[in-house]
Amino acid sequence: MKKIIISVLSATLLLAGCSSHDGQQSKKQSNNSVDTSKVKIKNYNQATSKLKIDNTKWKYDSKHKVYYQLKVSYVTKPQAKDVEKMGIYVPAAYFNGKKNNKGNYTVTVNKTNKVKGYTAKTAPIVYPVNTPGYAAQSAPESYSYSTISKYMKSGFIYVQAGLRGRSMSMGDQQSSKQKVDYEIGAPWGVTDLKAAVRYYRFNSNALPGNSTKVYTFGHSGGGAQSSIMGASGDSKLYYKYLKKIGAAMTDKDGKYISDKIDGAMAWCPITSLDQADAAYEWNMGQYSNSGKRKDNTFTGQLSTDLAASYGKYLNKLNLKDGNKQLTLKKSKNGEYTNGSYAKYMKKEIEKSATEFLNNTKFPYKQSNSQQAGMTMPSEGQKQNKKMPQMMGQQTSKTYKTMDDYLKSLNKKGKWITYNKKTKQAHITSLKDFAKYYKKPTKNVPAFDDLNKSQAENEVFGTSGNNSKLHFDKTVAQLLTKNKTEYSKLSGWKAKYAKAYKDDLTKKDALGSSIATRQNMYNPMYYLSDAYSGYGKSNVAKNWRIRTGIQQGDTSLNVETNLALALKQIVGKGHVDFKTVWDKQHTMAETSGDPETNFINWVKKVNKK
């Protein structure tokens, strides 16, 4: 029995923080929309003397020729004293060092030495964002060369900042209350990262590296926060949070310090959480009829309604493929599954499959283990809890020929073909792609769970009994508007609508609403003129995004929309985006290893 669309919200209700829009094509925005020369930081007494780095406390790895300093406090009023510190790792050639009577090294910047063509003035600076599920990133407490070796050999400066974030447990493993006396949800993780970048820039005269050439990189929630960092440069929404922790807002002369970065690397970013639930149902959920999406279940109907609401949202984004506007149109049954956007998504899927089939040598051994995060860049505090294993994990299998591989894909229904003459792959439809290949692995809603058991519920939590909160305005409105119809279906509980409505009124310690905090953690808020944040940040110039196309962790359209919006702002040549076939929620790459590919990308965009 086909689910019926009960209600599609009006377009004006779909975007938290969105501005009115007349449907005109968006104009290309400069990626420098905030004139930082005119920014004045008011009502802030910066403890400038406490922000100066102590260059008598450096340690030296003589074997590998690396200077490093750990436990550097990058703010003067830390809320999380054990977290808001960082480790700085520098190729020895960039310093002149002399051992002092405290067993450390006193250093000054060497302006002439080179490493791989870089000098202390030109070396790029990289910041890992190892925050799977928006978890905390520990500040390093001990030194390890192995995981920074490639960066040191490449002539990079490597900075690992401790960042606040949610606990490493999920679902029923989560405690109902936080065990810390400070807030860990949005926007504190990115606030800490911004503060760390600002600290390095404040001390740029005493430290090596080109502080304008900063690159962040992360996977999953870390990929999301790397994307947020890249999109939200110099956003005023962060000012009060930065001031609260005593960040470097101005230099010694009182001039504003920017937190704009030059580039962001994101693998499988779990982002755009304001519409992630609707996007998930549009891409995958609406084509499923099992589990929570069965007919005659309230969640099955909610899936259909969320998918329908996504069409209204998508059409407000004004996304374009070159000069062609991408939109969704209603199909015969009322679902938004037709239109230029749907055709574009189909083309992207076929492009991914084509690249894989054209470049894969058979026999092919399929190996696709789930990956919750990156290797720790140095030996920081060890987490007591492990991230639970994600759903949809595959076992390794070997295919002797391409035909064997395609036969396996089409085992339950033919949906993909490959023309050996044209060397092009084709799929029958987006529906079949989701039905046979990219299957939903999460319940409804996928991110703002009805029982607040997803990681993202903790991301928008505050403290104490409010450590996990609902945040999806679209879900809240559907539950209220359609409660009479939903109540006739199995699984409905009257408490759901009230729980969402109540949570959406909650504010954090600095008085920001769920909607504001959501905007701060949404790259599209800064990149699309459907939102009021458009043009109010300085967007990173360079982007590299990779996503495992088969993952059930998030929808393909969220990541695709991010890339499309970026191309309209920074230009197609500055956005390196690929969906990687036969990969799930991993640091997906079409070839090579993620670390080397990231380093080579930084070298490419940061010309010596």
N, C-alpha and C positions, 0 to 999 in steps of 0.2 A: 504493500500500500504506500503510495507516494505521499510524503509529508507535504502539508499545505503551508504556504507562507501566510502567517497570521498578520504580521505587521512589519512594515518597514518604516523606521524612524525618519522623520523629515531631515533633510540635509543639514539644517541649522543646528540640530541637536547632536550631530555625530562627532564633532571635534571639540574636545576640552581645550580651551585656549585658542580656538580658531577665530579668525576674523571673517567679516562678511566678504563675499567674493561675487563678482558679476559674471564669472564664466569666461572672461577674457584670457587669452594665453598669457602666461607669466613672462615677464621680461627677465633677461639674464641679469643676475645679481652679481656684483663684484664680490670676491671672497674676502674683501676688506671693507666691511660695511660700518664698522665702528671706528671713528677717528680717535685713536688713543691719545693723540697730542692734545686733545681738548678734554680728556677725562680728568675730573677732579674727585679725589676720594675725600668725602666729608665725614666729620664726626668720628675720626679714627686717630688714635694716638699710637702710632707704630713704634714698637720697641726696637729701633734700628740697630742699636749696639748689640742686642742679643741675636740678631740675624746674621751677623758676620761669622763666616766659617773660621775655625782655628786651624791655620796651616802648620801648626807644630805637632799635630796629632796623627799624621799619616803613618801607615805601616807600609812595609816594602817586601814584596815577594821577589827576591833576588834571582830565583831560578827562572821565573817566567817574565821578569821585568815588568811588574805591575805595582803601582802605588794604589792603596785603597784606604778608605776611612769608613768605619761602621758606626752605627748608632748616632748619626748626625741628626739632631733635632731640626726639622725644617720649619717649625712654627714656634712662636713664643708663648702661646697659651694652649697647649695641646689638651684636648679632651680625652684622648686615649694615649697616655704617655708611653705605653709599651708598643704602640703601633705607629704613631706619627714620627717616625725616624726613617733615615734612609742610609743605604750604603752607596758609596761612589767608587768606581773602579776606573783607573786611568793608565793607559800605556806609559811606561816609565819615561819614554823619550820626551813627553810633554812637560816634564818637571825637571828642575834642578833640585836635588834633594841632599840633605846632610843630616846624619844621625845626631840627635840631641841627647842631653843628659837624662831624659826620661825614657829612653829606649825607643822613642818614636823618630820620625823624620820631619824636619822642617823643610818646606818646599817653596819654590817660586816657579812661575811659569817660564818654560823655555820656548822662546818664540821662533827658533830656527830649525830645530830637529823635525824630521818627517817620519811618518809611519804610513806606508802604502800611498804616498803622495799627499797625505793630510799633514797639516801643522796644528799647533795648539790653537791657532786662530780659526782653522777651517774644519776641524774634526766634527762630525755629526754626533749627536747625543741621543741615546735610545733609552726608553723607559718600558720595561715589561709590565703588563697588566695581567697578572696570573690570578684571576678572580673568577673561577668557574661558578656559575650560578650566582653571580654577584657576591661571592664570598669575600672575606677579608684577605688581604695579602700581607703576610708577615714581613716585618723589617728584618733584614739579615743580622744575625748575631755572631756568626763565625764566617771565616773566609774559605771559599772553595774556588779553585781556578778552572776546573773542568767545564763548568757550564757557562763561563764567560770567555773562554779561550778564543773562540772564533771572532768575537767582537774585539778583543784586544789585538789579535793578529791583523784585523781589518783596519785598525786605527781609530775605532769608535770609543767614545766615552759611554760607560754603562752605569745607569743610575737605577737602583731598585728601591722604591719608596714603599714603606708600609702604608697600607690603605685600609680604612675601615670598611666593613661589609658584613653581610649576614653570616650566620654560623654555617658550618660545613655539612650539617645534617638537613634532611628534608622530610616532608610528610609527617608520619606519626613519630618519627625520631626527634622532631623539633620539640624543644621545651616551650611551654606556654609563656614563659617570661625570660627576658634576657638576663644573663649573668653579669652584665656590665652596667655601669652607671652612666653610660653615654649612648646616644642614638647611633645606630649602625646602618639605617636604611638610606634611601635616596634623600638628599643628594651628597651625602658625606663622603662616599668613596671617590667620586670625581672631584669633589672639593679638595680632598687631601692630595690628589694627583696634581691639581692645579697649583696648590700651595707648594708642592715639591718642585714643580717647574719654575715657579716664581722665585723660590729660594735660590736655585742655581743661577738664575738670571741676576738676582740681587748681588750675587758674589762673582759675577762673570769676569771681573777684573783680576780676581785672585784664583780663578779656576780655568783650566783649558777647555777648548771646545767652542764651536760656534753656537751660541745659545739661541739663535733664531732657527737653527736646523735641528729641531727636536722631533723625534718619531716615537710614537707609542705603538705597542703591539700586544694583541691578546686573542684568546679563543673563547667562544661561548659568551658568558657574561662578561668576560674580559674583553672579548671582541666588541661587545656592546659598549663598554665603558671607554675603550679606545676610540670607537666611533663618536661617542658623546663628546669626548675630549676634542676630537677633530672638528666637530660641528659647532661647539659652543664657545669658541674662543672669545674671551673678553665680554661674555654675557653678564649684564648687570644683575641678573637673578642670583648669581653666586657671590656677589660682593658681601652681603651681610654674613654669609657663612664663612667666607674667608677672613673677614674681620673678627669674627667670633673666636677663631683659633689662633689669631695673631700672625697671619700670613704676611708676606712681603708684598704690600700693595704699591709702594713707591720706592724709588732708588734713594741714594743718599742725598740727592739734590731735590727730592720731592716730586720727581717725574713718575708718572704712572708706569708700572711694570705690566707688560702684556702676558697673558697665559695662552695666547694662540700658538699652536704648533705647526710645523711644516708638513707633517704627514702622519697618517694613521693606517695601521695594518690590522685587519679584522678577519679572523677565521670564524665562520658560523656564528655571527653576532645575533644574540637573542635580544632584539631591540624593538623599538616602536610599540611599546607595551600598551599604549592607549587603544590601539586597534589590532593587537596581536591575536586576540581571541577571535575576532571576526575574520581576520586574514587566514587563520588556521582552518576555520570552517569553510571558507570560500575555496581554498586550495585543496583541502583534503576531506574535511569532515562531512561536507554535504553529500559526498559520494559514498559514504559508508552507511551500512544498515546493520551494524552489530554493536554489542556492548551498550554503552550509554547513548548510542545513536540509533537504536532500534525504533521501529515504528511504534506508535502508541505510548512512547515515553516522553516525558516532559523535556528531558535533555535532548532527545532526538529532534523535537520541534524547535528547541532553542538553537540547536545547530543550524537548522534551516533558516531561522530568522536572522541569526548572526551572519550567515553567508549572504543573505539578501541585503542586509544593512551595509555590507562591505562595498557593494556597487555604488551606493550613494557617496560613501567616503572616497572611494578611488576617483570618482569623477570630479571631485573638488581639488585633487592634488595637482592637476594640470601637468601631468607627466608627459614627456615627449620623447619619441625616438627620432632624433634629428629634428626635423621641422614638423613631424607628424604627431598630432595629438593622440594620446592613448586614453581610451575611455571604455567603459563597459556598457552593454546594452542588455535589456531584458530578452530572454529567450521566450519561446511559446508558453512555457509553464511558469513564467514570471521570475525566474532566477536570473541574476546578472552573470550569465556565462557566455555571452556573445560580445562582439565589439573588437576594436583594434587592440585593446589591452590583452584580451584573451588570446588573440592571434599572436601577439608579441610574445606572450608567455610560452605558447606552444613552440614558437620558433626558437626561443632560448633553450628549451628542453631538447629540441632536436639538434641544436648546435653543440650542446654538451655531449649528447650521445654520439654525434658524428666525430667529434674530436677524439673521444675515447676509442671508438672502433677503428678509426684511421691510424691511431698511434700505438695501439696495444698489440704486442706480439703474443701469439698463441703458440704453445699452450700458455694459458693465463691462470695464475693462481690468485684467486680472490681472497683478500685479507682485509677485513674491515672492522677492527676492534673499536669500540666506543672510547672516547677520550674526554675526560672531564676537564682537563686543563693542561697547561704546559709543564715541562720539567721546571722545577724550582731553579731560578738562575743562580742562587747561592744558598748555602745552608742556613736558612732562617729558622724561626721557631717552628717546630713540628706540630702539625695539627693532631689533636687527640682523636678526631673523627674523620672518617673517609667519606668522600662523596659517594652516595649510593650509585649503583650501576644503572645507566640509562636503559630505556626499553629499546627493542628492535635490534639488538646486537646480532651480528651475523657470525657464523662459523666459517673457517677457511675452506675453500673448495677450488679444485682445478678444472678448467675447461680446455679440452684439447684443441678445439677449433672455434672460429667465430660462429659458425653455424650451431655448434653445441651450446655456446653461450646464449645466442638468440633463442634457441629452442627452449632453454631453461627459463628465459624471461617470459616467453609466450606459453608456458606450460598450462596455465589456467585460463587462457584466453589470448588470442592474437591481438597485440596492441602496438608492437614495434617491428619495423622492417628496416633493412639496409640494402640500398642499391649499389652493387659492387662496381657498376659502370660509372655512375655519377659520384660514387663514394659519399653518399648522403644518407643519413638516418631519418626515418619518419615515424611519427606516432599517430595513432588513430584519433585521439582526443585527450583533452585535459582530464576528463572523467576516467578514462581507462588508465592513464598515467597514475592517477591517485589510487585507483582500484587495485592495480596489479603491482605497482612499484613503490610509490611514495605514499605509504599507508599511514593514517593517523595512529599515533601511539599514546596520545594523551586523552583524558576525558573532556567533558564539556562543562564549563569553559576550560580551555587548555592551560591558561596562565593564571587567571583570577578564579581559582578553584572555588566551588560552592562551599566547601568546608575549610577554605583557607589553608590548604595543605601543600600548595606549590611554593617553590622558592621565591617567586615574584611577590607573593603575599607578604613575605618577610621584608622584601626590598622596600615596600611602601609602608611597613610598620614603623612605629615610633619607639615606644619604650613600655616596659611593664606589661600589663594586660593587653596593650595595643601593639605588641611586637609583631603581629600579623594582621594585616588589614586588606579588605577588598578595595579595588582601585578602578575597575572598568565601568565607566559611566554608561556605555552602550548596553552592557549586560544589565546594569541596574535599571535602566529605563525599560528594557524589554520585560524584565521580571515584573515591574510595576504595571506596565501597560497591558500585558497579556496574561495577568495572573488568573483571570476567570477561565480563559481557554486552557492555560497550563494546568490548572487545578483538576481538570477532567482527565488528565493523563497520568500515568504511573510515575512515581518518583518525586512528585511535587510536594514541597513543604512550604507552608505559608511564611515561615520564618526567613526564607531566603531573601525575599524582596526587602524586608525590613533591615536585615543584616547589611545588605549592600548600601541601602539608603543611609543608614546610620554611619557606616564607616567612611563614606564619601564626605562627611562633614568634619572629620577629624583633622586636626592640625598638628604640626610638629612643634618642637620646643621653640623655634623662632617664628612661629605663627603662620607658616606656609601651609596652604591647603594641599590635599591630595592632588588636585589638578595642577597646581603650580609645580609641585615636586615631580609630577609625571612629565610635564613640559621640559623641565630641566634635564630629565633623563631620556629625552626623545630627540634623536638627531633630526627627524623630519620637522620638528617644531622650528628649527632654525633654517631648514633647507627648502621648505615648501611655502608658497605664498598663501596657502590655505590656512596657515597658522599665523598668529599675531607675533611670533618670534622671528619671522622671516626678515632678514636684513638687519637684525639686531645682534649679530655676532660676527666674528672674524673667522671664517671657515678655512681649515687647512687646505693647502694648495694641492697636495698629493695624497692619493688613496690607493690602497691595494686590498681587495676583498675577495676571499675565497670561501666557498660553501659546499658542503657535501650535499648533493642534490637529493639523495635518498633518505636523508634524516627525517625522522618524525618529530623532532624536537621543536621545529618552528617551520613556518611556511616559506616557500621559495619566493613568494611575492614581496615579503617584507624586505628581504635582502636585495631583490631586484629593484624595488622602489627606491631604496637608498642609493644604489648606483645610478639610477636614472636621474634622480634629483641632483646628485652631485655633478653629473655631466653637464647639466644646465647651468651650474654655477661656476665650476672651475674648468670646464672644458673636457671633452671626451679623452684627450691625450693625457690627462692627469688622473684618470680613473681606470685602474687595472682590475677588472672584475671578471671572475669566472665561476661558473657552477661546475663542480667536479663530479663527473659520472662515477657511479659505483662506490661512492663514499657517503658516509653518514655523518654523525656529529663528531668530526675529527678536525685536526688541523690539515684540512684537505688540500692537496696539491695534485696537479696533473702529472708532474714529474719532479724528481729531486726531493730534498728534505725541506721542511718548513723553515728551519733556522737559516740555512744557506740561501734559500730563495728570498727571505726577508732581507738579509744582509745585502744581497745583490741588488735588490730593489732600492734600498737606501742609497747604495753607491750610484745607481743609475739616476735617481732624481736629485741627488746631492752631488753634483758634478764638482770634481776637484779643480 
